[in-house]
Amino acid sequence: MKIAYLDCFSGISGDMFVGALLDAGLPFEELRKTLGTLPLQGYSLDMAQAEKNHLHGIRFFVTVQVEKQTHRRFKDIKAMIQSSRLSPWVKAKSTEVFESLALEESRIHNCRLEDVHFHEVGATDSIVDIVGALYGMERLGIEAAYASALPLGSGFVDTRHGRIPLPAPATLALLKGIPVYDSGLSQELVTPTGAALVKGLAKSFGRMPSMVVEKIGYGAGSRDLPDRPNLLRIIIGEEALQERVETVAILEANLDDTHPEWFSFLMDRLLEAGALDVAFSPVQMKKNRPGVLVQVIGKPHQADDLMKILFTESTTLGVRFRYSQRKVLERSFSELDSPWGPMRVKNIVQPDGSVFVYPEYEVCRKIALEKGIPLKEIYYWVMGQNRRSAA
């Protein structure tokens, strides 16, 4: 599978994203022709080589004729995208990315989603950048994207609505659940469009996944930064192993005054809410009191809901949380013809590409109770299928 890693050492914006794709091989004339299928007037596209700290990349330009632009609401942009001759995936993903941006704007400005409007120039820039970036991903055959943690700047920026702090409120809202860090620069490094794109595309944030590198592209930003090249680097290649890296939220709390009977209910609530794993470990706490360490692993967007359950269903007064990465093997499910009838099993793809069949506990438990046979006998039979396959 072809994947891409967005190395955002200087942040990310929509035009930097498109520039990086162009530098990695996206044909400019094909991009221009595809964007021309949008019912969007009064702009022109260009690209040029740019040097940033002696590194070269592509600067992507969208020149807008202000007098030919109008205010556009989210519903207008959605209709525009749907009426184009873009592929179904680009249409759906562009609408999804724009909706995430519009949703945060509606919350910030306390208005309905359908009433959110994008001012003249910004709307045209955003449409071109978002649709162009997604078309470029599809055109280059990239099936999955990953990204580094994102550097954020500080200070203020002047907008049509006045002076606002950096990161821009919409940017910060979009980056909830994504690892970020302070760059130390008084600059806007991550724009709302860049945040919306990376949030909608990246499966994980952190280290680069294992891959065989095929192409590298650099997209240049408009400004020169004092301590780093203002570039977005995209690294494209084939996934090297049958593994994937994903970002998870890890929540922890130490409990020394919770009724033992409550832990079972707490685990059930957390798992029902979508937690990937829940574990209880004995610990010695202050004044030598015996306690329990509760650790919960979930998707980043689940962190708030899982934290709420920890507060309501246990006696903790505080929850530690952090974002981490985990490498997981690909898995799927299938049915085996067993001596006891069709049986659902898990297929795990090993790093060398081989498939290992593993039994599902609940399925084996049901058969053991119905047939009156030992649970381990069913497990041994399923595990034996791997030896037969190898032979």
VOGU-3710 file (C-alpha; in Angstrom, 3 decimals, decimal comma):
1> mkiayldcfs> 0,000/0,000/0,000  1,295/3,451/-0,907  1,468/5,797/2,074  2,672/9,341/2,754  4,282/10,968/5,771  3,792/14,705/6,293  6,912/16,040/8,000  5,570/19,320/9,394  8,754/20,763/10,913  7,583/24,266/9,896
11> gisgdmfvga> 3,866/23,644/10,204  1,354/23,148/7,417  -0,942/25,236/5,228  -3,102/24,326/2,267  -0,808/25,916/-0,338  2,274/24,238/1,202  0,465/20,882/1,010  -0,336/21,335/-2,697  3,200/22,586/-3,365  4,704/19,481/-1,754
21> lldaglpfee> 2,493/17,223/-3,905  3,541/19,130/-7,039  7,206/18,722/-6,100  6,582/14,987/-5,567  5,254/14,546/-9,103  1,674/15,830/-9,293  1,289/17,218/-12,860  0,449/20,934/-12,622  -1,625/21,061/-15,808  -3,727/18,091/-14,661
31> lrktlgtlpl> -4,312/19,861/-11,347  -5,335/23,062/-13,130  -7,704/21,167/-15,443  -9,307/19,270/-12,558  -9,824/22,390/-10,457  -11,342/23,999/-13,561  -14,311/21,618/-13,248  -15,385/23,545/-10,141  -17,930/26,337/-10,817  -15,448/28,835/-9,390
41> qgysldmaqa> -14,417/32,016/-11,213  -12,016/34,906/-10,737  -8,737/33,195/-9,859  -5,589/31,897/-11,516  -3,002/29,282/-10,541  0,772/29,273/-10,801  3,782/27,477/-9,379  7,442/28,384/-9,030  10,659/27,095/-7,521  11,388/28,609/-4,106
51> eknhlhgirf> 14,508/28,489/-1,937  14,247/28,328/1,839  17,540/28,104/3,782  19,245/26,622/0,681  16,564/23,941/0,310  14,335/24,062/-2,756  10,624/23,397/-2,971  7,538/24,399/-4,941  5,564/27,523/-4,120  1,909/27,151/-5,167
61> fvtvqvekqt> 0,103/30,400/-5,901  -3,621/31,170/-6,036  -4,176/34,697/-7,360  -7,691/35,916/-6,655  -9,530/38,805/-8,327  -11,280/40,247/-5,283  -13,921/42,165/-7,255  -15,137/38,894/-8,814  -15,617/37,114/-5,487  -18,658/36,788/-3,235
71> hrrfkdikam> -19,301/35,597/0,301  -19,869/31,854/0,329  -21,587/29,836/3,008  -20,681/26,246/3,765  -23,785/24,974/1,972  -22,754/26,936/-1,156  -19,272/25,422/-1,114  -20,710/21,951/-0,578  -23,033/22,368/-3,586  -20,106/23,654/-5,665
81> iqssrlspwv> -17,994/20,602/-4,858  -20,833/18,181/-5,541  -21,590/19,756/-8,948  -18,003/19,317/-10,203  -16,549/16,395/-12,166  -14,290/15,366/-9,295  -14,125/11,705/-8,291  -16,586/10,485/-5,627  -13,761/10,165/-3,082  -12,434/13,698/-3,663
91> kakstevfes> -15,981/15,104/-3,477  -16,776/13,269/-0,231  -13,430/13,988/1,439  -13,419/17,669/0,394  -16,903/18,114/1,826  -15,858/16,342/5,040  -12,776/18,549/5,473  -14,735/21,742/4,776  -17,471/20,647/7,181  -14,936/20,127/9,988
101> laleesrihn> -13,646/23,652/9,384  -17,151/25,146/9,205  -18,248/23,294/12,342  -15,468/24,809/14,433  -16,159/28,265/12,979  -19,831/27,917/13,910  -18,905/27,087/17,506  -16,439/29,957/17,746  -18,858/32,523/16,299  -21,928/30,998/18,013
111> crledvhfhe> -23,969/30,513/14,857  -25,556/27,638/12,962  -23,412/25,482/10,673  -25,422/26,500/7,608  -24,876/30,182/8,458  -21,062/29,994/8,543  -19,601/32,026/5,702  -16,094/32,285/4,337  -15,019/35,740/3,191  -14,268/36,335/-0,489
121> vgatdsivdi> -10,558/35,672/-0,931  -10,300/33,141/1,897  -13,130/31,045/0,491  -11,519/30,777/-2,955  -8,085/29,990/-1,490  -9,529/27,351/0,827  -11,577/25,648/-1,899  -8,605/25,465/-4,268  -6,181/24,280/-1,571  -8,463/21,638/-0,055
131> vgalygmerl> -9,751/20,203/-3,319  -6,283/20,447/-4,899  -4,589/18,627/-2,014  -7,144/15,811/-2,007  -7,026/15,438/-5,787  -3,225/15,295/-5,546  -3,354/12,529/-2,940  -5,662/10,508/-5,180  -3,680/11,244/-8,370  -0,423/10,055/-6,782
141> gieaayasal> -2,117/6,870/-5,529  -1,615/7,607/-1,825  -3,966/5,382/0,193  -3,049/6,464/3,743  -1,320/9,436/5,341  0,585/9,962/8,583  1,981/13,166/10,073  4,501/14,434/12,590  3,490/16,363/15,695  2,648/19,942/14,737
151> plgsgfvdtr> 4,620/23,064/15,792  2,481/26,034/16,783  3,397/29,714/16,801  2,240/32,545/19,027  1,431/36,227/18,771  -1,422/37,887/16,899  -2,717/38,113/13,354  -4,971/40,718/11,714  -8,120/39,392/10,054  -11,318/40,831/8,604
161> hgriplpapa> -12,867/40,338/12,042  -10,054/42,155/13,839  -6,907/41,118/15,670  -6,947/37,533/16,988  -4,398/35,427/18,887  -2,264/32,681/17,383  -2,846/29,836/16,958  -6,095/31,006/15,362  -9,132/29,793/17,352  -10,347/27,599/14,470
171> tlallkgipv> -6,898/26,038/14,088  -6,628/25,238/17,788  -10,136/23,744/17,861  -9,376/21,517/14,858  -6,180/20,247/16,494  -7,932/18,897/19,577  -6,630/15,375/20,192  -3,558/15,918/17,973  -0,036/16,204/19,473  1,358/19,747/19,155
181> ydsglsqelv> 4,290/21,683/20,620  5,433/25,293/20,990  7,786/26,284/18,151  9,040/29,368/19,990  8,192/31,527/16,948  5,814/34,484/16,788  4,419/33,291/13,465  1,354/31,435/12,189  2,762/28,006/11,326  -0,465/25,997/11,085
191> tptgaalvkg> -3,366/27,614/9,234  -7,020/26,582/9,643  -6,986/25,021/6,157  -3,787/23,123/6,919  -5,211/21,926/10,239  -8,442/20,764/8,584  -6,531/18,832/5,906  -4,108/17,088/8,250  -6,908/16,240/10,701  -9,008/14,749/7,917
201> laksfgrmps> -6,205/12,744/6,324  -3,668/11,615/8,929  -4,263/8,243/10,571  -1,561/8,862/13,161  0,735/11,607/14,449  4,312/11,049/15,561  7,223/9,121/14,091  7,451/8,180/10,437  5,979/4,725/9,727  8,045/1,948/8,158
211> mvvekigyga> 8,143/2,395/4,392  10,281/2,044/1,292  10,748/5,671/0,210  9,900/6,393/-3,430  9,323/10,163/-3,707  10,003/13,263/-1,621  8,390/16,651/-2,152  8,826/20,069/-0,536  6,081/22,691/-0,453  7,234/26,237/0,302
221> gsrdlpdrpn> 5,412/28,752/2,476  5,178/32,456/1,762  7,381/33,733/4,614  11,013/33,241/5,629  11,422/31,888/9,155  14,411/32,846/11,332  15,388/29,386/12,559  14,187/26,837/9,984  13,286/26,446/6,301  9,616/27,296/5,794
231> llriiigeea> 8,820/24,048/4,007  6,419/21,135/4,328  8,051/17,818/3,422  6,005/14,909/2,105  7,627/11,461/1,988  5,831/8,925/-0,209  6,519/5,202/-0,403  5,298/1,658/-0,058  4,414/0,427/3,405  7,320/-1,819/4,380
241> lqervetvai> 5,631/-4,132/6,880  2,190/-5,511/7,501  1,910/-3,172/10,450  0,363/0,190/11,049  1,197/2,946/13,497  -1,639/4,832/15,144  -2,003/7,502/17,789  -3,835/6,582/20,990  -4,838/8,445/24,135  -3,706/6,885/27,415
251> leanlddthp> -5,645/7,815/30,572  -4,523/6,839/34,069  -5,780/7,264/37,606  -4,676/5,878/40,998  -7,547/4,793/43,258  -7,319/3,826/46,923  -10,890/4,452/48,094  -13,078/2,752/45,460  -15,285/-0,222/46,332  -13,851/-3,385/44,696
261> ewfsflmdrl> -17,269/-4,231/43,230  -17,267/-0,968/41,254  -14,261/-1,881/39,133  -16,146/-4,426/37,053  -18,857/-1,888/36,270  -16,229/0,761/35,502  -14,497/-1,547/33,012  -17,800/-2,419/31,333  -18,713/1,259/30,961  -15,325/2,142/29,481
271> leagaldvaf> -15,367/-0,730/26,989  -18,944/0,024/25,964  -17,870/3,630/25,300  -15,261/2,380/22,827  -12,085/2,036/24,904  -9,513/-0,111/23,127  -8,230/-1,593/26,382  -8,746/-1,259/30,142  -6,312/-2,607/32,734  -6,206/-2,623/36,553
281> spvqmkknrp> -2,886/-3,036/38,399  -2,193/-3,170/42,154  -0,045/-0,297/43,500  1,156/0,939/46,889  0,151/4,554/47,415  0,953/7,232/49,974  0,881/6,211/53,634  1,370/2,674/52,276  -2,283/2,355/51,329  -2,980/-0,415/48,781
291> gvlvqvigkp> -4,534/0,985/45,626  -5,370/0,237/42,011  -3,855/1,854/38,917  -6,509/2,195/36,219  -5,146/2,532/32,691  -7,411/3,165/29,713  -6,378/3,233/26,053  -8,642/4,842/23,473  -8,724/6,790/20,231  -7,700/10,461/20,634
301> hqaddlmkil> -11,212/11,735/19,917  -12,607/9,471/22,680  -10,427/10,942/25,435  -12,999/13,367/26,841  -15,815/10,790/26,947  -13,605/8,168/28,598  -12,338/10,732/31,107  -15,908/11,644/31,999  -16,660/7,985/32,782  -13,588/7,779/35,019
311> ftesttlgvr> -14,775/10,813/36,966  -18,401/9,667/37,280  -17,895/5,934/37,912  -14,864/6,048/40,204  -13,675/8,165/43,116  -10,725/9,774/41,337  -10,253/13,541/41,581  -7,807/13,694/38,673  -6,940/11,805/35,502  -3,519/11,838/33,859
321> frysqrkvle> -3,570/11,710/30,082  -1,073/11,676/27,243  -0,943/10,787/23,579  1,245/7,949/22,462  1,778/5,720/19,447  1,329/2,028/19,043  2,263/-0,284/16,217  -0,400/-2,892/15,472  -0,643/-5,810/13,100  -3,354/-5,892/10,469
331> rsfseldspw> -6,205/-8,202/11,347  -9,464/-9,433/9,817  -12,107/-12,058/10,535  -13,187/-15,180/8,650  -15,007/-18,477/9,221  -13,476/-21,923/9,543  -15,289/-25,213/9,011  -14,659/-26,770/12,420  -15,790/-30,147/13,853  -18,481/-28,145/15,662
341> gpmrvknivq> -19,727/-26,159/12,662  -18,791/-22,758/11,148  -16,483/-20,909/13,525  -15,439/-17,236/13,485  -11,679/-16,707/13,864  -9,255/-13,799/13,728  -6,642/-13,591/10,937  -3,484/-11,713/11,951  -0,994/-10,659/9,272  2,537/-11,168/10,591
351> pdgsvfvype> 5,448/-8,806/9,713  6,713/-11,331/7,127  3,322/-11,331/5,373  2,155/-14,725/6,646  -1,304/-15,060/8,191  -1,773/-16,473/11,691  -5,215/-17,774/12,681  -6,188/-17,019/16,268  -9,318/-18,173/18,154  -11,935/-15,766/19,505
361> yevcrkiale> -12,622/-16,368/23,204  -16,399/-15,759/23,153  -16,847/-18,086/20,153  -14,801/-20,845/21,803  -16,620/-20,360/25,120  -20,014/-20,753/23,458  -18,964/-23,976/21,713  -17,439/-25,372/24,923  -20,680/-24,795/26,861  -22,955/-26,086/24,100
371> kgiplkeiyy> -20,912/-29,207/23,333  -19,692/-29,918/26,850  -16,029/-30,046/25,872  -12,961/-28,363/27,414  -12,283/-24,823/26,229  -8,599/-25,615/25,686  -9,491/-28,400/23,233  -11,190/-25,874/20,953  -8,263/-23,466/21,265  -5,780/-26,238/20,400
381> wvmgqnrrsa> -7,798/-27,205/17,303  -7,845/-23,634/15,976  -4,140/-23,082/16,677  -3,432/-26,371/14,902  -4,767/-24,915/11,667  -1,644/-22,761/11,482  0,627/-25,824/11,498  -1,501/-27,460/8,781  -1,320/-24,302/6,642  2,448/-24,126/7,047
391> a> 2,789/-27,748/5,999
//
